[in-house]
Every structure is written in C-alpha cells, then in structure tokens.
Amino acid sequence: MKNLFYRLIIFLDTAQENDTNYNIAWFMANNFYRIADMRISELAAECFVSPATISRFCRALGYENFAHLKQECYTFHSNDKKFTNLINIPLETMKTNPSLATQQYVDKVIEYISELPKMLDWKEADATLKLIHDSQSVAFFGTQFSQSAALHFQTDLLMLEKFTMAYMDSSRQLECAKELTSDSVAIILTVNGYFTGSGFKTLQYIKKSGCKVVLITCNPDLDIKIPVDHTILLGPAKNKKTGKHSLLTAVELLSLRYYSLYYPSIQELKGHIL
C-alpha cells in the first residue's frame, strides 16, 4: 500500500503543474480517504478529466484498473496498525516512552547491520562493479526505499565519472527496460522482493533484452523469475523491517569500493580534457 503513496509523491515532485497526471495525483493526495467510496466517473469529474484518463493514470501507478486501486485504498483504511507494522515497535511504547522505543529500534538496526560483513560476498560485489565500469548502459530498478538507495548510488557513481540511469517513476523504469540491449546491465534493488510484483512487466523486458542482471536483496529465497548473473545478498531474512539500513550501508560500501578500484587519478582526468 505504501507504494501508492510513494508513486503519488513522485508525480507531485516531478510532473509539471499543468500536467493532467499531476492534477489527478494532487486530488488523490488531498482527498485520499474519499477514493475508496468514489466511482470512477466521480473522480474524473473532480479532476476535470475523462474516466479513460483516470484508468490510464491507475495503470501508470501499477494497478490493473480503478477498481483495483479502490480495493487497496479500502484495505488501507481498514488497517488500524499502519505504522506499527513498519518498524515492529509497539505503538504504546512510542507513545509512553519514546526513548525506550528509540533504543529498541536502534538495537534492531545494529543487530541486522552486524550481519553484513559475513553476508556480503565481495567476489559478487566486485563482479558487479566491473560490469558497471565496463558497460556504457547501466540502469537501476526498484521501488520505494530501494530506488532511493539506487539514486544515492547513481549520484556517487556520477561523482566518480560514471553515468548510470535510476528513474524513480515506474513508467520511466519500464521505458528504460524496453531500451536495454545485450550489452546493458540491469541492477535490481529490492530489500524484501516486492519489486517482483509491482515491476513484473519491467522484469519481462529486462529478460527480453538479454542484458546482464544483478540482484541486490535482503531476501535469500527471492526468485525474480528471470535469469540473474550476480546476486549481492545483504543479510538473513529474519527481520524484514530493518533491511533497508543494510541496503543503504552496502550501497555506500560499493561506492567506496568503486572509488578505490576505478576512479582515475587527476593526471588521467587531465589527459581527457580537450
């Protein structure tokens, strides 16, 4: 369900205000609790668009149709433990003793990250970094926090003279996947494996391209249903709620490793200046 909010935010942060999808996203974000009880014609009227436009927007968000989106909205409304489920800290503890809740959560994060040194296979990591260095077409794929980590990695690589692609919007990821070739590298980041659902079509285009595929995940049992050349496993599956911290830590380590292996010296950079 968080994926819906995430994609709405992306539309609002990246689209132009005169874009039709921006207006729909704005209305949904400001009237979210009405959506579950609205007919598609009502939503279309509120947004001054046609029902067909609403349907297209729903598909852009990753839903089959408006009814599919409405069902997820209804499920979200009926769940009274939205945030306690996110971090496994009792809501009552956070309400009555936030210091204790902080300590409990930090302890969970430390416990999970402490697994990283023995879980991270640097042979797989170095093979991935070599692919990134050698290929002219490298693209990251993921959703929510995983793609935010990919953007962080993309920025570090750009600082190290390596351009890659990491689109936040799922529709742009899909278009990117369609442009991949056998010489490309697709790096899929998914902490727990949720991308296999929301990114199903994208994965099929990645497979069709015949490109090299790298999977970075905290789920050792994950099967993304396409061939994978290298897997970077970040930890055991015992705590899915804090795996994102291992992902961010690993991304920063990978950036540093890339720097140590491939970043050219000042003299080499000067040699490329015209």
C-alpha positions in Angstrom: 0.0 0.0 0.0 2.9 2.4 0.7 3.8 2.1 -2.9 0.7 4.1 -3.9 1.7 7.0 -1.6 5.2 6.8 -2.9 4.2 7.0 -6.6 1.8 9.9 -5.9 4.6 11.8 -4.3 6.8 11.1 -7.3 4.2 12.5 -9.6 3.8 15.6 -7.4 7.5 16.1 -7.1 8.5 15.6 -10.7 5.5 16.5 -13.0 4.6 19.9 -14.2 1.6 21.5 -12.5 -0.3 21.8 -15.8 0.2 18.0 -16.4 -3.0 16.0 -16.3 -1.5 13.3 -14.1 -0.2 16.0 -11.7 -3.8 17.2 -11.2 -5.1 13.7 -10.6 -2.3 12.9 -8.2 -2.9 16.2 -6.3 -6.6 15.4 -5.9 -5.9 11.9 -4.7 -3.2 13.0 -2.2 -5.5 15.7 -0.8 -8.7 13.6 -0.7 -7.3 10.1 -0.2 -9.9 9.0 2.3 -12.6 9.7 -0.3 -11.2 7.5 -3.0 -12.4 4.1 -1.7 -16.0 5.3 -1.9 -15.9 7.1 -5.2 -17.0 5.9 -8.6 -14.6 6.5 -11.5 -17.0 9.0 -13.0 -17.0 11.0 -9.8 -13.2 11.1 -9.6 -13.0 12.0 -13.3 -15.4 14.9 -12.7 -13.5 16.2 -9.7 -10.3 16.2 -11.8 -11.9 17.6 -14.9 -10.8 14.6 -17.0 -12.5 11.6 -18.6 -12.9 8.2 -16.9 -10.5 6.8 -19.5 -7.8 9.2 -18.3 -8.3 8.0 -14.7 -7.9 4.4 -15.9 -4.7 5.3 -17.7 -3.4 7.0 -14.5 -4.3 4.0 -12.4 -2.3 1.8 -14.8 0.6 4.2 -14.5 0.5 3.7 -10.8 0.8 0.0 -11.3 -2.8 -1.0 -10.9 -5.0 -3.0 -13.3 -7.8 -0.5 -13.2 -9.6 1.9 -10.9 -11.4 -0.9 -9.1 -8.1 -2.4 -8.2 -6.8 0.9 -6.8 -10.1 1.4 -4.8 -9.7 -2.0 -3.2 -6.3 -1.2 -2.0 -7.5 2.1 -0.6 -10.3 0.3 1.2 -7.8 -2.2 2.7 -5.6 0.6 3.9 -8.4 2.3 5.6 -9.4 -0.9 7.4 -5.9 -1.4 8.8 -5.5 0.4 12.2 -1.9 -0.7 12.6 -0.3 1.0 9.6 2.8 2.3 11.2 3.5 -0.1 14.0 3.8 -2.8 11.3 6.5 -0.8 9.6 9.2 -0.9 12.3 7.9 -3.6 14.7 7.9 -1.2 17.7 4.8 -1.3 19.8 2.8 1.9 19.3 2.1 2.1 23.0 5.9 2.1 23.7 6.4 5.0 21.3 3.5 6.9 22.9 4.5 6.5 26.5 8.3 6.1 26.3 9.8 7.3 23.0 13.4 7.0 24.4 12.8 3.3 25.0 11.2 2.9 21.6 14.3 4.6 20.1 16.7 2.2 21.9 14.7 -0.8 20.8 14.7 0.2 17.2 18.4 1.1 17.2 19.2 -2.3 18.7 17.3 -4.0 15.9 19.1 -1.9 13.2 22.5 -2.7 14.8 21.7 -6.4 15.0 20.8 -6.5 11.4 23.7 -4.5 10.0 26.2 -6.5 12.1 25.3 -9.5 9.8 26.6 -7.6 6.7 30.3 -8.3 7.0 29.8 -12.1 6.8 26.9 -11.9 4.4 28.4 -9.6 1.8 30.2 -11.6 -0.9 32.8 -9.3 -2.3 33.5 -11.5 -5.3 29.9 -10.9 -6.4 30.2 -7.3 -5.5 33.4 -6.8 -7.4 32.0 -8.6 -10.4 29.0 -6.2 -10.3 31.3 -3.1 -10.1 33.3 -4.4 -13.1 30.1 -4.7 -15.1 29.2 -1.1 -14.1 32.6 0.2 -15.0 32.8 -1.6 -18.4 29.2 -1.1 -19.7 28.0 2.1 -21.4 24.4 1.3 -20.4 23.7 0.6 -16.7 20.3 1.0 -15.2 18.9 0.6 -11.7 15.4 -0.8 -11.0 13.4 -0.8 -7.8 10.7 0.9 -5.9 10.2 3.0 -2.7 13.3 3.0 -0.5 15.3 0.6 -2.7 15.1 3.0 -5.6 16.0 5.9 -3.3 19.2 3.9 -2.4 19.7 3.4 -6.1 19.6 7.1 -6.7 22.1 7.6 -3.9 24.4 5.1 -5.6 23.8 6.7 -9.0 24.9 10.1 -7.6 28.1 8.6 -6.1 28.9 6.9 -9.4 28.4 10.2 -11.3 30.8 11.9 -9.0 33.2 9.1 -10.0 32.8 9.9 -13.7 30.3 7.0 -14.3 26.9 7.8 -15.7 24.1 5.4 -14.9 20.3 5.5 -15.0 18.0 5.3 -12.0 14.5 6.6 -12.7 12.2 7.0 -9.7 9.0 6.8 -11.7 7.8 3.2 -12.6 6.7 4.2 -16.1 10.1 5.6 -16.9 11.7 2.5 -15.5 9.5 0.4 -17.8 10.5 2.6 -20.8 14.2 2.3 -19.8 13.9 -1.5 -19.6 12.5 -1.5 -23.2 15.7 0.2 -24.4 18.1 -2.2 -22.8 20.3 -4.4 -25.1 22.5 -7.4 -24.6 25.4 -5.0 -23.8 23.4 -3.4 -20.9 23.5 -4.0 -17.2 20.3 -4.1 -15.1 20.7 -3.8 -11.4 17.6 -4.7 -9.4 17.4 -3.5 -5.8 14.6 -4.9 -3.7 15.0 -5.2 0.0 12.3 -7.9 0.5 11.4 -8.7 -3.0 8.3 -6.5 -3.5 9.6 -5.3 -6.9 8.8 -8.7 -8.4 5.1 -7.8 -8.1 5.0 -4.1 -9.0 7.8 -4.4 -11.5 6.6 -7.6 -13.3 6.4 -6.0 -16.7 9.7 -4.3 -16.3 11.4 -7.6 -15.4 10.0 -9.2 -18.5 11.6 -6.5 -20.7 14.9 -6.9 -18.8 14.7 -10.6 -19.6 13.9 -10.0 -23.2 16.9 -7.7 -23.6 19.4 -10.4 -22.7 21.4 -8.0 -20.6 23.5 -8.8 -17.6 21.3 -8.8 -14.4 22.4 -8.1 -10.9 20.1 -8.7 -7.9 20.7 -6.8 -4.6 18.4 -8.0 -1.9 18.0 -9.0 1.8 15.8 -11.9 0.8 17.9 -15.1 0.3 14.9 -17.0 -1.0 13.9 -14.4 -3.6 13.1 -15.7 -7.1 12.6 -12.8 -9.6 11.6 -15.2 -12.4 14.3 -14.1 -14.8 18.0 -15.2 -15.1 20.3 -13.5 -12.7 24.1 -13.2 -13.3 25.1 -11.9 -9.9 23.4 -11.7 -6.5 24.5 -9.5 -3.7 22.9 -10.8 -0.5 22.7 -8.2 2.3 21.5 -10.3 5.3 19.3 -13.0 6.5 15.5 -12.7 6.2 14.8 -12.7 10.0 14.0 -9.0 10.1 12.4 -7.6 7.0 11.6 -4.2 8.6 15.2 -3.0 9.1 16.8 -4.5 5.9 16.8 -1.1 4.3 19.6 0.0 6.6 21.8 -2.8 5.3 20.9 -1.8 1.8 22.0 1.8 2.3 25.2 0.7 4.1 26.0 -1.7 1.3 25.5 1.0 -1.4 27.9 3.3 0.4 30.4 0.5 0.7 30.0 -0.3 -3.0 30.6 3.3 -3.9 33.8 3.4 -1.8 35.0 0.2 -3.4 34.3 1.5 -6.9 36.3 4.6 -6.0 39.2 2.5 -4.8 39.2 0.3 -7.9 38.3 2.6 -10.8 38.4 6.3 -10.1 41.1 7.8 -12.4 43.8 10.0 -11.0 43.9 13.7 -11.6 46.6 13.2 -14.2 44.4 10.7 -16.1 41.4 13.1 -15.9 43.6 15.9 -17.3 44.5 13.7 -20.2 40.8 13.5 -21.3 40.3 17.3 -21.2 40.2 18.8 -24.6 
